[in-house]
C-alpha cells in the first residue's frame, strides 16, 4: 500500500494540551482522522477520510488528500497556520 507522502506536512494541534503534530502522509492523516479527530462526521472530515483512503489505494494523488485534510483541520480549528 502507498504511504501517500505529502510534499509539505500539515501542522495540527491535537489533544487537550494542543500538542503540535506535523502530518506528512495520507497514512498519518488517516490515523489522526480515525483516533484523534475532535469533530467527526462533517462533510470536510468525510471528504478528507475518503481522499486519504483513495491515496492509500493508489487511485488519487497525495496532494489532493493533503488539501482535503488541511481543509478539514481548518474547519475543526486544529490547523496550525
DARAWO-V985801 format. One record per pair of residues at least 12 apart in sequence whose C-alpha atoms are under 10 Angstrom apart, sorted by sequence separation. I is the first residue (numbers start at 0). J is the second residue. D is the distance in Angstrom with one decimal. If there is no record, write none. Layout:
{{I | J | D} {I | J | D}}
//
This chain:
{{8 | 20 | 9.2} {9 | 21 | 5.5} {10 | 22 | 6.2} {32 | 44 | 7.6} {50 | 62 | 9.7} {51 | 63 | 8.5} {52 | 64 | 8.7} {8 | 21 | 5.6} {9 | 22 | 5.1} {10 | 23 | 8.8} {32 | 45 | 9.3} {50 | 63 | 7.0} {51 | 64 | 5.2} {7 | 21 | 9.3} {8 | 22 | 5.2} {9 | 23 | 6.6} {50 | 64 | 4.8} {51 | 65 | 8.0} {7 | 22 | 8.8} {8 | 23 | 4.4} {9 | 24 | 8.9} {32 | 47 | 8.3} {33 | 48 | 8.5} {49 | 64 | 8.3} {50 | 65 | 8.5} {7 | 23 | 6.8} {8 | 24 | 7.5} {32 | 48 | 6.8} {47 | 63 | 9.0} {48 | 64 | 8.2} {50 | 66 | 9.3} {51 | 67 | 8.5} {5 | 22 | 8.3} {6 | 23 | 7.9} {7 | 24 | 9.1} {31 | 48 | 9.9} {47 | 64 | 6.2} {50 | 67 | 7.0} {51 | 68 | 8.1} {4 | 22 | 9.4} {5 | 23 | 5.4} {6 | 24 | 8.7} {13 | 31 | 8.8} {29 | 47 | 8.6} {30 | 48 | 9.9} {46 | 64 | 8.6} {47 | 65 | 8.1} {49 | 67 | 9.2} {50 | 68 | 8.3} {4 | 23 | 5.9} {5 | 24 | 5.1} {9 | 28 | 9.0} {28 | 47 | 8.6} {29 | 48 | 6.5} {32 | 51 | 9.6} {47 | 66 | 8.2} {48 | 67 | 8.4} {49 | 68 | 10.0} {3 | 23 | 8.5} {4 | 24 | 4.1} {5 | 25 | 7.3} {11 | 31 | 9.7} {28 | 48 | 8.2} {29 | 49 | 9.4} {47 | 67 | 4.7} {48 | 68 | 7.7} {2 | 23 | 9.5} {3 | 24 | 5.1} {4 | 25 | 6.5} {14 | 35 | 7.3} {29 | 50 | 9.7} {46 | 67 | 6.5} {47 | 68 | 4.8} {2 | 24 | 6.3} {3 | 25 | 4.9} {4 | 26 | 8.2} {13 | 35 | 7.0} {14 | 36 | 8.9} {25 | 47 | 9.4} {29 | 51 | 6.5} {45 | 67 | 9.3} {46 | 68 | 8.2} {47 | 69 | 8.3} {1 | 24 | 9.7} {2 | 25 | 6.4} {3 | 26 | 6.6} {4 | 27 | 9.1} {13 | 36 | 7.9} {14 | 37 | 8.4} {25 | 48 | 9.0} {28 | 51 | 7.2} {29 | 52 | 7.7} {44 | 67 | 8.2} {45 | 68 | 9.7} {47 | 70 | 8.0} {48 | 71 | 9.4} {1 | 25 | 8.8} {2 | 26 | 5.7} {3 | 27 | 9.0} {13 | 37 | 8.3} {27 | 51 | 9.3} {28 | 52 | 9.8} {43 | 67 | 7.0} {44 | 68 | 7.5} {46 | 70 | 9.5} {47 | 71 | 6.6} {1 | 26 | 8.4} {2 | 27 | 8.5} {3 | 28 | 9.7} {25 | 50 | 8.4} {26 | 51 | 7.1} {43 | 68 | 8.0} {44 | 69 | 9.9} {46 | 71 | 8.1} {47 | 72 | 9.3} {0 | 26 | 9.6} {25 | 51 | 5.0} {26 | 52 | 8.3} {29 | 55 | 9.5} {43 | 69 | 9.4} {44 | 70 | 8.5} {45 | 71 | 8.6} {24 | 51 | 8.7} {25 | 52 | 7.6} {43 | 70 | 6.8} {44 | 71 | 5.3} {25 | 53 | 9.2} {26 | 54 | 8.7} {43 | 71 | 4.9} {44 | 72 | 8.1} {25 | 54 | 6.7} {26 | 55 | 7.0} {42 | 71 | 8.4} {43 | 72 | 8.6} {24 | 54 | 9.5} {25 | 55 | 6.8} {41 | 71 | 8.3} {43 | 73 | 9.5} {44 | 74 | 8.7} {24 | 55 | 9.6} {43 | 74 | 7.5} {44 | 75 | 8.6} {39 | 71 | 9.7} {42 | 74 | 9.9} {43 | 75 | 9.2} {38 | 71 | 9.2} {41 | 74 | 8.9} {38 | 72 | 9.4} {41 | 75 | 9.1} {25 | 60 | 9.9} {36 | 71 | 9.8} {37 | 72 | 9.4} {25 | 61 | 6.8} {28 | 64 | 8.8} {32 | 68 | 8.7} {36 | 72 | 8.8} {38 | 74 | 8.9} {39 | 75 | 9.0} {24 | 61 | 7.6} {25 | 62 | 9.3} {28 | 65 | 8.4} {31 | 68 | 9.9} {38 | 75 | 6.1} {24 | 62 | 9.5} {25 | 63 | 9.9} {37 | 75 | 6.9} {38 | 76 | 9.4} {25 | 64 | 6.7} {29 | 68 | 9.2} {32 | 71 | 9.5} {36 | 75 | 8.3} {37 | 76 | 9.1} {24 | 64 | 8.8} {25 | 65 | 7.2} {28 | 68 | 7.1} {32 | 72 | 9.5} {37 | 77 | 8.6} {24 | 65 | 7.8} {28 | 69 | 9.7} {36 | 77 | 9.1} {23 | 65 | 8.7} {22 | 65 | 9.1} {25 | 68 | 8.7} {22 | 68 | 9.5} {22 | 69 | 9.8} {3 | 51 | 8.0} {2 | 51 | 9.7} {3 | 52 | 9.6} {3 | 53 | 9.6} {4 | 54 | 9.4} {1 | 52 | 10.0} {3 | 54 | 5.9} {4 | 55 | 9.9} {1 | 53 | 9.8} {2 | 54 | 7.9} {3 | 55 | 6.2} {1 | 54 | 7.0} {2 | 55 | 6.2} {3 | 56 | 9.3} {0 | 54 | 9.1} {1 | 55 | 5.0} {2 | 56 | 9.3} {3 | 57 | 8.4} {0 | 55 | 5.9} {1 | 56 | 6.7} {2 | 57 | 9.4} {5 | 60 | 9.3} {6 | 61 | 8.2} {7 | 62 | 8.9} {0 | 56 | 6.4} {1 | 57 | 6.4} {3 | 59 | 9.2} {4 | 60 | 9.5} {5 | 61 | 5.8} {6 | 62 | 7.1} {9 | 65 | 7.4} {0 | 57 | 7.6} {3 | 60 | 7.7} {4 | 61 | 6.4} {5 | 62 | 6.1} {8 | 65 | 8.2} {9 | 66 | 9.0} {3 | 61 | 5.2} {4 | 62 | 8.5} {5 | 63 | 9.3} {7 | 65 | 8.5} {11 | 69 | 8.7} {19 | 77 | 9.3} {20 | 78 | 9.8} {21 | 79 | 9.4} {2 | 61 | 9.0} {3 | 62 | 8.7} {5 | 64 | 8.4} {6 | 65 | 8.7} {9 | 68 | 8.1} {10 | 69 | 8.6} {19 | 78 | 9.4} {20 | 79 | 9.2} {1 | 61 | 9.6} {4 | 64 | 9.9} {5 | 65 | 6.4} {9 | 69 | 6.5} {12 | 72 | 9.2} {17 | 77 | 8.3} {19 | 79 | 7.9} {3 | 64 | 8.6} {4 | 65 | 9.0} {5 | 66 | 9.6} {8 | 69 | 9.6} {11 | 72 | 7.1} {3 | 65 | 9.3} {10 | 72 | 9.1} {11 | 73 | 9.0} {9 | 72 | 8.9} {14 | 77 | 9.6} {12 | 76 | 8.7} {13 | 77 | 6.8} {11 | 76 | 8.8} {12 | 77 | 5.1} {13 | 78 | 9.3} {11 | 77 | 5.3} {12 | 78 | 6.5} {10 | 77 | 8.5} {11 | 78 | 4.5} {12 | 79 | 6.6} {10 | 78 | 6.1} {11 | 79 | 5.1} {9 | 78 | 7.6} {10 | 79 | 5.2} {11 | 80 | 8.5} {9 | 79 | 7.9} {10 | 80 | 7.4} {9 | 80 | 8.8}}
//
